[in-house]
């Protein structure tokens, strides 16, 4: 038995399929916010690592110079 919905037989005109500029604007804003949050998280994590004691960084196989370089990138 086939499953159908109320809207299977409706033909959507091509004008309705056009990209919505409001949707595009909100999607671009959401991508920008997500990128900003990811960069901020990265920056905070690197700063937290930089605040660690050198012997703990050595245990992780990291040195402070590498962390500073990562922060500048």
N, C-alpha and C positions, 0 to 999 in steps of 0.2 A: 504494500500500500504506500502510495506516495504522500509525502508530507507537503502541505501547501500553507501559504500564509495569506493574509488578506490583501497583500500588495503584489502578488505574483503576476497578475495580469495587467498591471498599470505600466504604460510606456512613458518613461520620463523623457521630456524633450531635451534636446542638446543644450539649450540655454540654462536649464537647471543643473546640468552636469559641469558647468563652467566653474573654475576655482573661485572660492569665496575670498575676497580681499580681507575681510575681517578675520576669517579663520587663519589666513596666511600671516597676518600681522600678529595675532595672538600666538601662533606657533613659533614665529621668529622671536617674540619676546620670551616665550617659555624656554626656547633653546638658549637664549642669551643668559637668562637667569640660571639655568642648569650649568652652563659653562662657568659662570661666575662662582657659583657655589662649589663646583668641583675644584676650581683654582684656589679658592679660599681654603677649602679642606686640605688640599695639598700643602699650601703655605703653612697652615697651622700645624700640620703633622711634622713638616720639616723643622719648624721652629721648636716643637716639643722635643724632637730628636736632638736638636742642637743644644738644648738645655740639659741633656743627660750628661752624666759624668763620662770622661774619656774611656775609662776601663769598661764601662757598659757598652759603649759604642764599639769598642774593639771586639767584645764578645759577639756582637751582631755582624762583625766584618765591615764596619763603616768607620770612616774617619771624619773629623769635623770639616776638613777641606772639601771633601766630596759633598757634604751637606750644604756648605756655603755656595759651591758651584751650582748645585741643584736649585737653591733659592734664587740665584741670579738669573737662571734660565727661566 
